[in-house]
């Protein structure tokens, strides 16, 4: 699994002109699933997301997690994170999971976040979504579970 994690002041998702999800300060997570990913990957990255210390403490150091600051998490499935542009000009998505597997593992990630105290706030899997955000910092990190064998 591959995540693009952005620290935000606010973020929202709109589908067909209707705002379906929004958060205040916290994290916007774009989540891609590969065909090699498992439930372990989803759970591992949910814990990593919840505990990632990218919010400033009183001394101005990135030392606090989204939970520490009472923030929210908005998760959006994005299969294009597994687009391979190494050959030619058209991306290949051969490494992305099939929709059924992608949806199952994305939902597992969201449920694992919920178990850690972050109520589900998501886009709509497979939909054409409009994502708006006010990036804070900006702080943007990439998290991957590739090669992990235990939590």
N, CA, C and O atoms as a GROMACS GRO file, in nm:
protein
  604
    1UNK      N    1   0.085  -0.118   0.000
    1UNK     CA    2   0.000   0.000   0.000
    1UNK      C    3   0.089   0.123   0.000
    1UNK      O    4   0.199   0.122   0.055
    2UNK      N    5   0.039   0.226  -0.062
    2UNK     CA    6   0.112   0.352  -0.070
    2UNK      C    7   0.016   0.465  -0.032
    2UNK      O    8  -0.095   0.474  -0.084
    3UNK      N    9   0.061   0.550   0.059
    3UNK     CA   10  -0.019   0.664   0.103
    3UNK      C   11   0.055   0.794   0.076
    3UNK      O   12   0.176   0.803   0.093
    4UNK      N   13  -0.020   0.894   0.035
    4UNK     CA   14   0.030   1.031   0.034
    4UNK      C   15  -0.045   1.101   0.146
    4UNK      O   16  -0.167   1.116   0.140
    5UNK      N   17   0.028   1.143   0.248
    5UNK     CA   18  -0.031   1.202   0.368
    5UNK      C   19  -0.001   1.351   0.368
    5UNK      O   20   0.114   1.392   0.361
    6UNK      N   21  -0.106   1.431   0.376
    6UNK     CA   22  -0.091   1.576   0.377
    6UNK      C   23  -0.151   1.633   0.505
    6UNK      O   24  -0.265   1.604   0.540
    7UNK      N   25  -0.071   1.715   0.573
    7UNK     CA   26  -0.123   1.786   0.690
    7UNK      C   27  -0.206   1.903   0.637
    7UNK      O   28  -0.158   1.984   0.557
    8UNK      N   29  -0.331   1.911   0.684
    8UNK     CA   30  -0.422   2.011   0.631
    8UNK      C   31  -0.490   2.092   0.741
    8UNK      O   32  -0.504   2.048   0.854
    9UNK      N   33  -0.531   2.212   0.704
    9UNK     CA   34  -0.617   2.294   0.790
    9UNK      C   35  -0.762   2.252   0.771
    9UNK      O   36  -0.843   2.261   0.863
   10UNK      N   37  -0.794   2.207   0.648
   10UNK     CA   38  -0.927   2.156   0.616
   10UNK      C   39  -0.918   2.081   0.484
   10UNK      O   40  -0.828   2.105   0.404
   11UNK      N   41  -1.013   1.991   0.462
   11UNK     CA   42  -1.020   1.916   0.336
   11UNK      C   43  -1.162   1.866   0.316
   11UNK      O   44  -1.238   1.847   0.412
   12UNK      N   45  -1.198   1.844   0.189
   12UNK     CA   46  -1.332   1.794   0.159
   12UNK      C   47  -1.330   1.716   0.028
   12UNK      O   48  -1.238   1.728  -0.053
   13UNK      N   49  -1.435   1.634   0.011
   13UNK     CA   50  -1.454   1.556  -0.111
   13UNK      C   51  -1.595   1.583  -0.161
   13UNK      O   52  -1.692   1.578  -0.086
   14UNK      N   53  -1.603   1.610  -0.292
   14UNK     CA   54  -1.732   1.634  -0.358
   14UNK      C   55  -1.748   1.532  -0.470
   14UNK      O   56  -1.655   1.508  -0.546
   15UNK      N   57  -1.868   1.472  -0.480
   15UNK     CA   58  -1.901   1.379  -0.587
   15UNK      C   59  -2.032   1.426  -0.649
   15UNK      O   60  -2.131   1.447  -0.579
   16UNK      N   61  -2.032   1.442  -0.780
   16UNK     CA   62  -2.152   1.486  -0.853
   16UNK      C   63  -2.212   1.612  -0.794
   16UNK      O   64  -2.334   1.624  -0.782
   17UNK      N   65  -2.127   1.707  -0.756
   17UNK     CA   66  -2.173   1.835  -0.703
   17UNK      C   67  -2.215   1.833  -0.558
   17UNK      O   68  -2.254   1.937  -0.505
   18UNK      N   69  -2.209   1.717  -0.491
   18UNK     CA   70  -2.250   1.705  -0.352
   18UNK      C   71  -2.127   1.680  -0.264
   18UNK      O   72  -2.050   1.587  -0.288
   19UNK      N   73  -2.110   1.764  -0.164
   19UNK     CA   74  -2.001   1.743  -0.069
   19UNK      C   75  -2.037   1.624   0.019
   19UNK      O   76  -2.134   1.628   0.094
   20UNK      N   77  -1.957   1.518   0.008
   20UNK     CA   78  -1.991   1.395   0.080
   20UNK      C   79  -1.909   1.376   0.206
   20UNK      O   80  -1.944   1.296   0.292
   21UNK      N   81  -1.799   1.452   0.218
   21UNK     CA   82  -1.714   1.436   0.336
   21UNK      C   83  -1.629   1.560   0.352
   21UNK      O   84  -1.585   1.620   0.254
   22UNK      N   85  -1.605   1.597   0.479
   22UNK     CA   86  -1.516   1.710   0.505
   22UNK      C   87  -1.460   1.699   0.646
   22UNK      O   88  -1.522   1.642   0.736
   23UNK      N   89  -1.341   1.755   0.662
   23UNK     CA   90  -1.277   1.759   0.793
   23UNK      C   91  -1.219   1.899   0.816
   23UNK      O   92  -1.200   1.977   0.723
   24UNK      N   93  -1.191   1.926   0.942
   24UNK     CA   94  -1.116   2.044   0.979
   24UNK      C   95  -0.969   2.007   0.980
   24UNK      O   96  -0.923   1.932   0.894
   25UNK      N   97  -0.895   2.060   1.075
   25UNK     CA   98  -0.751   2.033   1.083
   25UNK      C   99  -0.723   1.885   1.103
   25UNK      O  100  -0.792   1.817   1.179
   26UNK      N  101  -0.621   1.836   1.033
   26UNK     CA  102  -0.584   1.695   1.046
   26UNK      C  103  -0.504   1.648   0.928
   26UNK      O  104  -0.412   1.716   0.883
   27UNK      N  105  -0.541   1.530   0.876
   27UNK     CA  106  -0.467   1.468   0.766
   27UNK      C  107  -0.560   1.432   0.652
   27UNK      O  108  -0.668   1.376   0.673
   28UNK      N  109  -0.518   1.465   0.531
   28UNK     CA  110  -0.580   1.413   0.410
   28UNK      C  111  -0.489   1.301   0.361
   28UNK      O  112  -0.370   1.322   0.338
   29UNK      N  113  -0.546   1.182   0.345
   29UNK     CA  114  -0.468   1.066   0.304
   29UNK      C  115  -0.520   1.015   0.170
   29UNK      O  116  -0.636   0.976   0.159
   30UNK      N  117  -0.433   1.015   0.070
   30UNK     CA  118  -0.463   0.953  -0.059
   30UNK      C  119  -0.403   0.814  -0.052
   30UNK      O  120  -0.284   0.799  -0.028
   31UNK      N  121  -0.485   0.712  -0.074
   31UNK     CA  122  -0.443   0.573  -0.051
   31UNK      C  123  -0.450   0.492  -0.179
   31UNK      O  124  -0.555   0.482  -0.243
   32UNK      N  125  -0.336   0.432  -0.215
   32UNK     CA  126  -0.330   0.342  -0.329
   32UNK      C  127  -0.303   0.200  -0.282
   32UNK      O  128  -0.227   0.178  -0.188
   33UNK      N  129  -0.366   0.104  -0.349
   33UNK     CA  130  -0.352  -0.037  -0.313
   33UNK      C  131  -0.294  -0.111  -0.432
   33UNK      O  132  -0.340  -0.096  -0.545
   34UNK      N  133  -0.190  -0.192  -0.406
   34UNK     CA  134  -0.133  -0.275  -0.512
   34UNK      C  135  -0.187  -0.417  -0.502
   34UNK      O  136  -0.246  -0.455  -0.400
   35UNK      N  137  -0.168  -0.494  -0.606
   35UNK     CA  138  -0.218  -0.632  -0.607
   35UNK      C  139  -0.144  -0.722  -0.508
   35UNK      O  140  -0.191  -0.831  -0.479
   36UNK      N  141  -0.029  -0.677  -0.457
   36UNK     CA  142   0.048  -0.755  -0.360
   36UNK      C  143   0.008  -0.726  -0.214
   36UNK      O  144   0.056  -0.793  -0.123
   37UNK      N  145  -0.077  -0.628  -0.192
   37UNK     CA  146  -0.110  -0.586  -0.056
   37UNK      C  147  -0.204  -0.682   0.013
   37UNK      O  148  -0.279  -0.757  -0.050
   38UNK      N  149  -0.198  -0.679   0.148
   38UNK     CA  150  -0.279  -0.767   0.231
   38UNK      C  151  -0.348  -0.686   0.341
   38UNK      O  152  -0.328  -0.565   0.351
   39UNK      N  153  -0.428  -0.753   0.422
   39UNK     CA  154  -0.490  -0.688   0.537
   39UNK      C  155  -0.385  -0.632   0.630
   39UNK      O  156  -0.405  -0.526   0.690
   40UNK      N  157  -0.273  -0.702   0.643
   40UNK     CA  158  -0.163  -0.654   0.727
   40UNK      C  159  -0.116  -0.516   0.683
   40UNK      O  160  -0.094  -0.428   0.767
   41UNK      N  161  -0.102  -0.496   0.552
   41UNK     CA  162  -0.056  -0.366   0.501
   41UNK      C  163  -0.152  -0.254   0.541
   41UNK      O  164  -0.108  -0.148   0.584
   42UNK      N  165  -0.281  -0.279   0.526
   42UNK     CA  166  -0.382  -0.179   0.561
   42UNK      C  167  -0.376  -0.145   0.710
   42UNK      O  168  -0.381  -0.027   0.747
   43UNK      N  169  -0.366  -0.245   0.794
   43UNK     CA  170  -0.362  -0.222   0.939
   43UNK      C  171  -0.232  -0.154   0.981
   43UNK      O  172  -0.232  -0.064   1.066
   44UNK      N  173  -0.121  -0.197   0.922
   44UNK     CA  174   0.009  -0.138   0.953
   44UNK      C  175   0.008   0.012   0.920
   44UNK      O  176   0.052   0.094   1.000
   45UNK      N  177  -0.043   0.047   0.802
   45UNK     CA  178  -0.042   0.188   0.762
   45UNK      C  179  -0.144   0.271   0.838
   45UNK      O  180  -0.124   0.391   0.855
   46UNK      N  181  -0.252   0.211   0.884
   46UNK     CA  182  -0.346   0.285   0.969
   46UNK      C  183  -0.277   0.326   1.098
   46UNK      O  184  -0.290   0.440   1.142
   47UNK      N  185  -0.204   0.233   1.160
   47UNK     CA  186  -0.130   0.266   1.283
   47UNK      C  187  -0.024   0.372   1.256
   47UNK      O  188  -0.007   0.465   1.335
   48UNK      N  189   0.046   0.358   1.145
   48UNK     CA  190   0.150   0.453   1.109
   48UNK      C  191   0.089   0.592   1.089
   48UNK      O  192   0.146   0.692   1.135
   49UNK      N  193  -0.024   0.599   1.021
   49UNK     CA  194  -0.093   0.726   0.998
   49UNK      C  195  -0.132   0.791   1.131
   49UNK      O  196  -0.106   0.909   1.153
   50UNK      N  197  -0.194   0.714   1.217
   50UNK     CA  198  -0.242   0.767   1.346
   50UNK      C  199  -0.129   0.815   1.435
   50UNK      O  200  -0.147   0.908   1.514
   51UNK      N  201  -0.013   0.752   1.424
   51UNK     CA  202   0.098   0.785   1.515
   51UNK      C  203   0.206   0.872   1.453
   51UNK      O  204   0.304   0.907   1.520
   52UNK      N  205   0.191   0.908   1.327
   52UNK     CA  206   0.289   0.989   1.258
   52UNK      C  207   0.299   1.126   1.325
   52UNK      O  208   0.200   1.198   1.335
   53UNK      N  209   0.418   1.161   1.369
   53UNK     CA  210   0.437   1.286   1.444
   53UNK      C  211   0.479   1.398   1.349
   53UNK      O  212   0.598   1.424   1.328
   54UNK      N  213   0.377   1.463   1.291
   54UNK     CA  214   0.405   1.570   1.195
   54UNK      C  215   0.335   1.701   1.232
   54UNK      O  216   0.330   1.794   1.151
   55UNK      N  217   0.283   1.708   1.354
   55UNK     CA  218   0.224   1.833   1.402
   55UNK      C  219   0.320   1.893   1.505
   55UNK      O  220   0.386   1.822   1.579
   56UNK      N  221   0.325   2.025   1.507
   56UNK     CA  222   0.421   2.093   1.593
   56UNK      C  223   0.381   2.090   1.740
   56UNK      O  224   0.263   2.096   1.775
   57UNK      N  225   0.484   2.078   1.825
   57UNK     CA  226   0.464   2.090   1.969
   57UNK      C  227   0.486   2.236   2.010
   57UNK      O  228   0.502   2.322   1.923
   58UNK      N  229   0.488   2.264   2.140
   58UNK     CA  230   0.503   2.400   2.189
   58UNK      C  231   0.636   2.463   2.148
   58UNK      O  232   0.647   2.585   2.140
   59UNK      N  233   0.736   2.380   2.121
   59UNK     CA  234   0.868   2.430   2.080
   59UNK      C  235   0.880   2.445   1.928
   59UNK      O  236   0.986   2.482   1.878
   60UNK      N  237   0.772   2.418   1.855
   60UNK     CA  238   0.774   2.431   1.710
   60UNK      C  239   0.834   2.312   1.636
   60UNK      O  240   0.860   2.320   1.516
   61UNK      N  241   0.857   2.202   1.708
   61UNK     CA  242   0.912   2.080   1.646
   61UNK      C  243   0.798   1.987   1.605
   61UNK      O  244   0.695   1.980   1.671
   62UNK      N  245   0.818   1.916   1.494
   62UNK     CA  246   0.719   1.816   1.454
   62UNK      C  247   0.731   1.699   1.550
   62UNK      O  248   0.817   1.612   1.533
   63UNK      N  249   0.643   1.697   1.651
   63UNK     CA  250   0.655   1.599   1.757
   63UNK      C  251   0.521   1.549   1.807
   63UNK      O  252   0.515   1.475   1.905
   64UNK      N  253   0.412   1.588   1.740
   64UNK     CA  254   0.279   1.547   1.785
   64UNK      C  255   0.205   1.477   1.672
   64UNK      O  256   0.221   1.511   1.554
   65UNK      N  257   0.124   1.379   1.708
   65UNK     CA  258   0.045   1.303   1.610
   65UNK      C  259  -0.091   1.371   1.590
   65UNK      O  260  -0.126   1.464   1.662
   66UNK      N  261  -0.165   1.322   1.491
   66UNK     CA  262  -0.298   1.374   1.466
   66UNK      C  263  -0.388   1.350   1.588
   66UNK      O  264  -0.475   1.433   1.618
   67UNK      N  265  -0.368   1.241   1.658
   67UNK     CA  266  -0.445   1.215   1.781
   67UNK      C  267  -0.407   1.315   1.890
   67UNK      O  268  -0.494   1.365   1.962
   68UNK      N  269  -0.277   1.344   1.902
   68UNK     CA  270  -0.230   1.438   2.004
   68UNK      C  271  -0.292   1.576   1.989
   68UNK      O  272  -0.315   1.645   2.088
   69UNK      N  273  -0.319   1.617   1.865
   69UNK     CA  274  -0.373   1.751   1.841
   69UNK      C  275  -0.524   1.751   1.824
   69UNK      O  276  -0.584   1.855   1.796
   70UNK      N  277  -0.588   1.634   1.840
   70UNK     CA  278  -0.734   1.624   1.824
   70UNK      C  279  -0.778   1.644   1.680
   70UNK      O  280  -0.888   1.694   1.656
   71UNK      N  281  -0.694   1.606   1.586
   71UNK     CA  282  -0.726   1.623   1.445
   71UNK      C  283  -0.811   1.511   1.388
   71UNK      O  284  -0.841   1.413   1.456
   72UNK      N  285  -0.848   1.529   1.264
   72UNK     CA  286  -0.932   1.433   1.193
   72UNK      C  287  -0.853   1.375   1.075
   72UNK      O  288  -0.748   1.427   1.038
   73UNK      N  289  -0.906   1.266   1.018
   73UNK     CA  290  -0.843   1.204   0.901
   73UNK      C  291  -0.948   1.185   0.793
   73UNK      O  292  -1.054   1.126   0.817
   74UNK      N  293  -0.918   1.234   0.673
   74UNK     CA  294  -1.002   1.212   0.556
   74UNK      C  295  -0.923   1.122   0.461
   74UNK      O  296  -0.815   1.160   0.415
   75UNK      N  297  -0.976   1.004   0.431
   75UNK     CA  298  -0.909   0.905   0.347
   75UNK      C  299  -0.978   0.897   0.211
   75UNK      O  300  -1.100   0.886   0.203
   76UNK      N  301  -0.897   0.902   0.105
   76UNK     CA  302  -0.949   0.898  -0.031
   76UNK      C  303  -0.872   0.792  -0.109
   76UNK      O  304  -0.750   0.797  -0.116
   77UNK      N  305  -0.944   0.697  -0.167
   77UNK     CA  306  -0.881   0.594  -0.248
   77UNK      C  307  -0.831   0.655  -0.378
   77UNK      O  308  -0.902   0.732  -0.443
   78UNK      N  309  -0.706   0.620  -0.417
   78UNK     CA  310  -0.649   0.675  -0.539
   78UNK      C  311  -0.558   0.572  -0.605
   78UNK      O  312  -0.439   0.565  -0.574
   79UNK      N  313  -0.614   0.492  -0.696
   79UNK     CA  314  -0.538   0.386  -0.760
   79UNK      C  315  -0.424   0.440  -0.844
   79UNK      O  316  -0.328   0.368  -0.872
   80UNK      N  317  -0.432   0.567  -0.886
   80UNK     CA  318  -0.327   0.622  -0.972
   80UNK      C  319  -0.193   0.636  -0.901
   80UNK      O  320  -0.092   0.664  -0.966
   81UNK      N  321  -0.190   0.616  -0.769
   81UNK     CA  322  -0.061   0.617  -0.699
   81UNK      C  323   0.027   0.502  -0.746
   81UNK      O  324   0.149   0.505  -0.728
   82UNK      N  325  -0.034   0.401  -0.806
   82UNK     CA  326   0.043   0.290  -0.861
   82UNK      C  327   0.059   0.299  -1.013
   82UNK      O  328   0.087   0.199  -1.079
   83UNK      N  329   0.043   0.418  -1.067
   83UNK     CA  330   0.068   0.440  -1.208
   83UNK      C  331   0.218   0.438  -1.235
   83UNK      O  332   0.295   0.505  -1.167
   84UNK      N  333   0.259   0.361  -1.335
   84UNK     CA  334   0.400   0.350  -1.374
   84UNK      C  335   0.420   0.428  -1.503
   84UNK      O  336   0.363   0.395  -1.607
   85UNK      N  337   0.501   0.532  -1.495
   85UNK     CA  338   0.525   0.618  -1.610
   85UNK      C  339   0.667   0.600  -1.665
   85UNK      O  340   0.717   0.688  -1.735
   86UNK      N  341   0.730   0.488  -1.634
   86UNK     CA  342   0.870   0.469  -1.674
   86UNK      C  343   0.886   0.442  -1.823
   86UNK      O  344   0.994   0.464  -1.878
   87UNK      N  345   0.782   0.394  -1.889
   87UNK     CA  346   0.790   0.365  -2.032
   87UNK      C  347   0.683   0.446  -2.104
   87UNK      O  348   0.564   0.435  -2.073
   88UNK      N  349   0.724   0.526  -2.198
   88UNK     CA  350   0.630   0.605  -2.275
   88UNK      C  351   0.568   0.717  -2.194
   88UNK      O  352   0.618   0.756  -2.089
   89UNK      N  353   0.457   0.769  -2.246
   89UNK     CA  354   0.391   0.885  -2.183
   89UNK      C  355   0.255   0.852  -2.124
   89UNK      O  356   0.191   0.939  -2.064
   90UNK      N  357   0.212   0.729  -2.140
   90UNK     CA  358   0.083   0.688  -2.085
   90UNK      C  359   0.110   0.597  -1.967
   90UNK      O  360   0.179   0.496  -1.981
   91UNK      N  361   0.055   0.630  -1.849
   91UNK     CA  362   0.081   0.546  -1.731
   91UNK      C  363   0.022   0.406  -1.746
   91UNK      O  364  -0.083   0.386  -1.807
   92UNK      N  365   0.093   0.310  -1.690
   92UNK     CA  366   0.045   0.173  -1.680
   92UNK      C  367   0.000   0.150  -1.536
   92UNK      O  368   0.068   0.191  -1.442
   93UNK      N  369  -0.112   0.086  -1.520
   93UNK     CA  370  -0.164   0.062  -1.386
   93UNK      C  371  -0.160  -0.086  -1.351
   93UNK      O  372  -0.240  -0.134  -1.271
   94UNK      N  373  -0.066  -0.158  -1.410
   94UNK     CA  374  -0.055  -0.302  -1.390
   94UNK      C  375  -0.026  -0.338  -1.244
   94UNK      O  376  -0.059  -0.448  -1.200
   95UNK      N  377   0.036  -0.247  -1.169
   95UNK     CA  378   0.068  -0.275  -1.029
   95UNK      C  379  -0.046  -0.242  -0.933
   95UNK      O  380  -0.041  -0.280  -0.815
   96UNK      N  381  -0.148  -0.173  -0.981
   96UNK     CA  382  -0.262  -0.139  -0.896
   96UNK      C  383  -0.350  -0.263  -0.875
   96UNK      O  384  -0.360  -0.349  -0.962
   97UNK      N  385  -0.411  -0.269  -0.759
   97UNK     CA  386  -0.503  -0.380  -0.729
   97UNK      C  387  -0.626  -0.372  -0.817
   97UNK      O  388  -0.665  -0.263  -0.862
   98UNK      N  389  -0.688  -0.486  -0.841
   98UNK     CA  390  -0.818  -0.489  -0.909
   98UNK      C  391  -0.918  -0.417  -0.817
   98UNK      O  392  -0.897  -0.414  -0.696
   99UNK      N  393  -1.024  -0.361  -0.871
   99UNK     CA  394  -1.118  -0.284  -0.789
   99UNK      C  395  -1.170  -0.356  -0.666
   99UNK      O  396  -1.182  -0.296  -0.559
  100UNK      N  397  -1.201  -0.486  -0.678
  100UNK     CA  398  -1.257  -0.558  -0.563
  100UNK      C  399  -1.155  -0.564  -0.448
  100UNK      O  400  -1.190  -0.538  -0.333
  101UNK      N  401  -1.031  -0.598  -0.481
  101UNK     CA  402  -0.926  -0.606  -0.379
  101UNK      C  403  -0.894  -0.467  -0.325
  101UNK      O  404  -0.876  -0.449  -0.204
  102UNK      N  405  -0.887  -0.368  -0.414
  102UNK     CA  406  -0.857  -0.232  -0.373
  102UNK      C  407  -0.960  -0.178  -0.275
  102UNK      O  408  -0.925  -0.117  -0.174
  103UNK      N  409  -1.087  -0.202  -0.305
  103UNK     CA  410  -1.194  -0.154  -0.217
  103UNK      C  411  -1.190  -0.225  -0.082
  103UNK      O  412  -1.206  -0.162   0.022
  104UNK      N  413  -1.167  -0.356  -0.084
  104UNK     CA  414  -1.160  -0.432   0.042
  104UNK      C  415  -1.047  -0.380   0.131
  104UNK      O  416  -1.067  -0.359   0.251
  105UNK      N  417  -0.930  -0.359   0.075
  105UNK     CA  418  -0.815  -0.316   0.157
  105UNK      C  419  -0.825  -0.169   0.196
  105UNK      O  420  -0.782  -0.131   0.304
  106UNK      N  421  -0.881  -0.087   0.108
  106UNK     CA  422  -0.904   0.053   0.146
  106UNK      C  423  -1.002   0.057   0.264
  106UNK      O  424  -0.979   0.130   0.360
  107UNK      N  425  -1.110  -0.020   0.256
  107UNK     CA  426  -1.207  -0.023   0.366
  107UNK      C  427  -1.144  -0.076   0.495
  107UNK      O  428  -1.176  -0.028   0.604
  108UNK      N  429  -1.054  -0.173   0.484
  108UNK     CA  430  -0.983  -0.224   0.602
  108UNK      C  431  -0.898  -0.113   0.664
  108UNK      O  432  -0.893  -0.100   0.786
  109UNK      N  433  -0.831  -0.035   0.581
  109UNK     CA  434  -0.752   0.078   0.630
  109UNK      C  435  -0.841   0.177   0.706
  109UNK      O  436  -0.806   0.221   0.816
  110UNK      N  437  -0.955   0.211   0.648
  110UNK     CA  438  -1.049   0.305   0.711
  110UNK      C  439  -1.101   0.249   0.843
  110UNK      O  440  -1.110   0.322   0.942
  111UNK      N  441  -1.136   0.120   0.846
  111UNK     CA  442  -1.186   0.059   0.968
  111UNK      C  443  -1.077   0.049   1.075
  111UNK      O  444  -1.105   0.064   1.194
  112UNK      N  445  -0.954   0.024   1.034
  112UNK     CA  446  -0.844   0.021   1.130
  112UNK      C  447  -0.822   0.160   1.189
  112UNK      O  448  -0.791   0.173   1.308
  113UNK      N  449  -0.837   0.265   1.108
  113UNK     CA  450  -0.829   0.401   1.162
  113UNK      C  451  -0.943   0.426   1.260
  113UNK      O  452  -0.923   0.489   1.364
  114UNK      N  453  -1.062   0.377   1.228
  114UNK     CA  454  -1.177   0.394   1.317
  114UNK      C  455  -1.150   0.328   1.452
  114UNK      O  456  -1.184   0.384   1.556
  115UNK      N  457  -1.090   0.210   1.450
  115UNK     CA  458  -1.057   0.139   1.574
  115UNK      C  459  -0.955   0.215   1.656
  115UNK      O  460  -0.944   0.195   1.777
  116UNK      N  461  -0.879   0.302   1.591
  116UNK     CA  462  -0.778   0.384   1.660
  116UNK      C  463  -0.834   0.519   1.703
  116UNK      O  464  -0.761   0.603   1.755
  117UNK      N  465  -0.964   0.540   1.682
  117UNK     CA  466  -1.029   0.662   1.730
  117UNK      C  467  -1.056   0.768   1.625
  117UNK      O  468  -1.086   0.882   1.660
  118UNK      N  469  -1.045   0.733   1.498
  118UNK     CA  470  -1.072   0.828   1.390
  118UNK      C  471  -1.194   0.783   1.311
  118UNK      O  472  -1.183   0.694   1.227
  119UNK      N  473  -1.310   0.844   1.338
  119UNK     CA  474  -1.432   0.805   1.269
  119UNK      C  475  -1.414   0.811   1.117
  119UNK      O  476  -1.345   0.900   1.066
  120UNK      N  477  -1.475   0.717   1.045
  120UNK     CA  478  -1.457   0.714   0.900
  120UNK      C  479  -1.502   0.844   0.833
  120UNK      O  480  -1.615   0.890   0.850
  121UNK      N  481  -1.412   0.901   0.758
  121UNK     CA  482  -1.438   1.017   0.674
  121UNK      C  483  -1.367   0.986   0.543
  121UNK      O  484  -1.244   0.986   0.538
  122UNK      N  485  -1.443   0.961   0.437
  122UNK     CA  486  -1.384   0.911   0.314
  122UNK      C  487  -1.447   0.975   0.191
  122UNK      O  488  -1.549   1.044   0.198
  123UNK      N  489  -1.380   0.948   0.080
  123UNK     CA  490  -1.440   0.975  -0.049
  123UNK      C  491  -1.530   0.858  -0.084
  123UNK      O  492  -1.569   0.781   0.004
  124UNK      N  493  -1.565   0.844  -0.212
  124UNK     CA  494  -1.647   0.732  -0.258
  124UNK      C  495  -1.563   0.648  -0.352
  124UNK      O  496  -1.520   0.696  -0.457
  125UNK      N  497  -1.539   0.524  -0.316
  125UNK     CA  498  -1.452   0.436  -0.392
  125UNK      C  499  -1.498   0.428  -0.538
  125UNK      O  500  -1.615   0.402  -0.565
  126UNK      N  501  -1.407   0.450  -0.631
  126UNK     CA  502  -1.435   0.437  -0.773
  126UNK      C  503  -1.506   0.554  -0.837
  126UNK      O  504  -1.527   0.555  -0.958
  127UNK      N  505  -1.543   0.654  -0.758
  127UNK     CA  506  -1.616   0.768  -0.812
  127UNK      C  507  -1.520   0.874  -0.866
  127UNK      O  508  -1.402   0.876  -0.830
  128UNK      N  509  -1.571   0.960  -0.951
  128UNK     CA  510  -1.497   1.078  -0.994
  128UNK      C  511  -1.514   1.182  -0.884
  128UNK      O  512  -1.622   1.240  -0.869
  129UNK      N  513  -1.408   1.204  -0.808
  129UNK     CA  514  -1.415   1.291  -0.691
  129UNK      C  515  -1.340   1.421  -0.714
  129UNK      O  516  -1.240   1.426  -0.787
  130UNK      N  517  -1.388   1.524  -0.651
  130UNK     CA  518  -1.319   1.652  -0.647
  130UNK      C  519  -1.272   1.668  -0.503
  130UNK      O  520  -1.353   1.674  -0.410
  131UNK      N  521  -1.141   1.676  -0.484
  131UNK     CA  522  -1.083   1.686  -0.351
  131UNK      C  523  -1.026   1.826  -0.333
  131UNK      O  524  -0.944   1.872  -0.413
  132UNK      N  525  -1.071   1.893  -0.229
  132UNK     CA  526  -1.020   2.026  -0.197
  132UNK      C  527  -0.947   2.019  -0.064
  132UNK      O  528  -0.988   1.947   0.027
  133UNK      N  529  -0.836   2.094  -0.054
  133UNK     CA  530  -0.763   2.097   0.071
  133UNK      C  531  -0.691   2.228   0.088
  133UNK      O  532  -0.658   2.297  -0.008
  134UNK      N  533  -0.668   2.261   0.213
  134UNK     CA  534  -0.582   2.373   0.248
  134UNK      C  535  -0.463   2.310   0.320
  134UNK      O  536  -0.469   2.280   0.439
  135UNK      N  537  -0.354   2.291   0.243
  135UNK     CA  538  -0.236   2.223   0.296
  135UNK      C  539  -0.173   2.310   0.403
  135UNK      O  540  -0.163   2.432   0.386
  136UNK      N  541  -0.131   2.249   0.511
  136UNK     CA  542  -0.073   2.318   0.625
  136UNK      C  543   0.078   2.294   0.627
  136UNK      O  544   0.123   2.184   0.660
  137UNK      N  545   0.154   2.395   0.593
  137UNK     CA  546   0.300   2.382   0.597
  137UNK      C  547   0.367   2.433   0.472
  137UNK      O  548   0.431   2.539   0.479
  138UNK      N  549   0.359   2.368   0.362
  138UNK     CA  550   0.296   2.238   0.341
  138UNK      C  551   0.380   2.124   0.398
  138UNK      O  552   0.503   2.127   0.397
  139UNK      N  553   0.309   2.025   0.448
  139UNK     CA  554   0.372   1.901   0.495
  139UNK      C  555   0.306   1.787   0.419
  139UNK      O  556   0.186   1.763   0.434
  140UNK      N  557   0.384   1.717   0.336
  140UNK     CA  558   0.334   1.606   0.256
  140UNK      C  559   0.437   1.494   0.263
  140UNK      O  560   0.554   1.515   0.232
  141UNK      N  561   0.393   1.375   0.302
  141UNK     CA  562   0.482   1.259   0.314
  141UNK      C  563   0.423   1.140   0.240
  141UNK      O  564   0.302   1.130   0.222
  142UNK      N  565   0.511   1.050   0.199
  142UNK     CA  566   0.469   0.925   0.136
  142UNK      C  567   0.501   0.811   0.231
  142UNK      O  568   0.615   0.798   0.277
  143UNK      N  569   0.401   0.729   0.259
  143UNK     CA  570   0.419   0.610   0.343
  143UNK      C  571   0.392   0.487   0.258
  143UNK      O  572   0.296   0.484   0.180
  144UNK      N  573   0.476   0.385   0.273
  144UNK     CA  574   0.455   0.260   0.201
  144UNK      C  575   0.471   0.143   0.296
  144UNK      O  576   0.546   0.149   0.392
  145UNK      N  577   0.398   0.036   0.266
  145UNK     CA  578   0.407  -0.085   0.348
  145UNK      C  579   0.490  -0.192   0.281
  145UNK      O  580   0.510  -0.299   0.339
  146UNK      N  581   0.538  -0.168   0.162
  146UNK     CA  582   0.614  -0.267   0.086
  146UNK      C  583   0.731  -0.323   0.167
  146UNK      O  584   0.810  -0.248   0.224
  147UNK      N  585   0.740  -0.456   0.171
  147UNK     CA  586   0.852  -0.520   0.241
  147UNK      C  587   0.829  -0.542   0.388
  147UNK      O  588   0.916  -0.602   0.453
  148UNK      N  589   0.719  -0.499   0.444
  148UNK     CA  590   0.691  -0.521   0.586
  148UNK      C  591   0.646  -0.664   0.608
  148UNK      O  592   0.569  -0.719   0.529
  149UNK      N  593   0.694  -0.723   0.713
  149UNK     CA  594   0.653  -0.861   0.743
  149UNK      C  595   0.583  -0.872   0.877
  149UNK      O  596   0.516  -0.972   0.903
  150UNK      N  597   0.597  -0.771   0.963
  150UNK     CA  598   0.526  -0.771   1.091
  150UNK      C  599   0.508  -0.628   1.137
  150UNK      O  600   0.579  -0.537   1.094
  151UNK      N  601   0.411  -0.609   1.228
  151UNK     CA  602   0.380  -0.475   1.276
  151UNK      C  603   0.477  -0.426   1.378
  151UNK      O  604   0.463  -0.314   1.428
   0.00000   0.00000   0.00000
